[in-house]
Structure formats: structure tokens, C-alpha cells
């Protein structure tokens, strides 16, 4: 039987598109072995070390792998939460990698990365979509000294070669494939061919190649952030004063987005990008990206990465 393939994400790199359109089991495409991402997250990612039952979780996974073998289908597990949550600084990414190695040591690993400045903008917009209230400055601002009550965004993870090095050490370099998101966006057929060659699993491209969760207009995001503050309850904001206004507020934000002008969006994007560039300037992304490009044998500079 073909060895299992684990797709770790990252967030905002086409993971949902891959899960819904590629792992749909139609027209010769493989199906997702664990389609309930909430369940794999609950069993593998979320338990504290004191509560994590390696043996029981391994039996659960092995049972599903056996069922897939009986059906003659490959085992593919895709969950971007395996690579951590960006709003929380990807704080548990390394722990989850080690857990996956304990559970499925023979697995092949797929990781998709994205140019860091564009990724940060997309992550920030996504946290607003799911209930966040932080502007870009607050989202990226380091915690005050001594205030470490909850995990926060940590730009150091964006030096991706460090995470890839961990994957190489844990699973073996020949068992880890790293691809740039920009390749998926620009040439999804070739992107899937690379995954097929690596995994020995057929990945016929789907007819639908559009994004699942495209970024909203920045004007819509600005309004929605204020709606979230007043009305949307989530793990990012647990006590809004007027939760019953969440539905009307979201509709108001969408209406505002439809009024956005190109010039207004350009001004907002330029300001946001200045803040992101200033924050990431503290990292040596060029050196990190050159090391990553050498490891994966792909010219990241051709995709607009800092090299």
C-alpha cells in the first residue's frame, strides 16, 4: 500500500481549496481519509501532553488506514492546524510534528509555504473574518514584557527553513516536500504533478481552481473589525457587548465592501504593507529564503520572495 501522505498546511496557502476540490474522490482524484478536520485537531493537536494518549490515538489512525487499504484507496490526511495557528504564533507546531511522527512514522509530509509579506496580510485579514478585532499594528505588535498570558503572533516562524529543517530531521529529508503557494496559484496542474511524483498518489487537477476564501476588500475588513468588537463572539474576542447584532453587522460590512474604490483600496493596502514590512525588517528573511530555496530546489525569487 502507498505510504500515507500528511499535508500540514500552512494556513492561507490554498489548504481549503486542496481539501475541497482535490481531495473530493471524484474523476480519479483521491479522497480525504480524515475529512473531519475538527476530529483530527481534537485528537492530535489540542490535548495537553498529560492528556495525550499516544497508543489509543495510534489505534484509531491505524484502523482508518486499514479501512482505506481494504478499499484500495490511499491515505491522505490534510489539516492546516497541524502546522500551528498563526494568530497564536504557531506555538504548538513543533509539538504536533513530533506527535505525528509518533503516530505515523512512515508518512510522507507535504508543506506549502507563501511569500511572507503577502502571507501576513492574508493571515491578518483571516483573523478579522473569524472574529478578530486587531488592526494590523496591534496584531503584529509584540507583547508587553511580562505579558505572556496567551500565545500571540510570532514573526520568527516566518523563517520557514527552520521548520522545514525540523521536518527533515523528524521524517527524513526525502520524505518531505515543500512547495510555494505561488506555484499552486499560478500553475496548479504542475503543482499537483509535483505532489503526485513525490507521494506516488494520482492527483488529477479539478475543474474548479478558484480560491475558497478570497481576501475581502480592505474597506469591508475595516468595518468588520469594528462589528467584531461590538457583536461577534469568538476565541479572539469572548465578550462583545451586543452579540445579537452580529448578523446585521456582517451584512453591513459586506455592503461597505461593495462600495470600495480601487484608489481607496490601494491607499489602505499601501499603509498595511508599510506596517508589515517594518515588522518583518527585524528578520533576515533574505538569508532564510535563500537557504529554503536551496533545500527545495526552487527559485523563490522568481515568485517574488525576498532573496
Secondary structure as UniProt FT lines:
FT   STRAND          5..7
FT   TURN            11..12
FT   HELIX           15..17
FT   HELIX           18..22
FT   TURN            27..28
FT   TURN            33..34
FT   HELIX           37..40
FT   HELIX           41..45
FT   TURN            49..51
FT   HELIX           54..71
FT   STRAND          76..78
FT   HELIX           80..83
FT   HELIX           86..88
FT   TURN            89..92
FT   HELIX           93..103
FT   TURN            105..106
FT   STRAND          108..113
FT   HELIX           116..129
FT   TURN            130..131
FT   HELIX           136..140
FT   TURN            145..146
FT   HELIX           155..158
FT   HELIX           160..171
FT   HELIX           173..175
FT   STRAND          176..180
FT   HELIX           181..186
FT   HELIX           188..199
FT   HELIX           218..231
FT   TURN            235..236
FT   TURN            241..242
FT   HELIX           243..245
FT   HELIX           246..258
FT   HELIX           262..280
FT   TURN            281..282
FT   HELIX           285..296
FT   HELIX           300..303
//
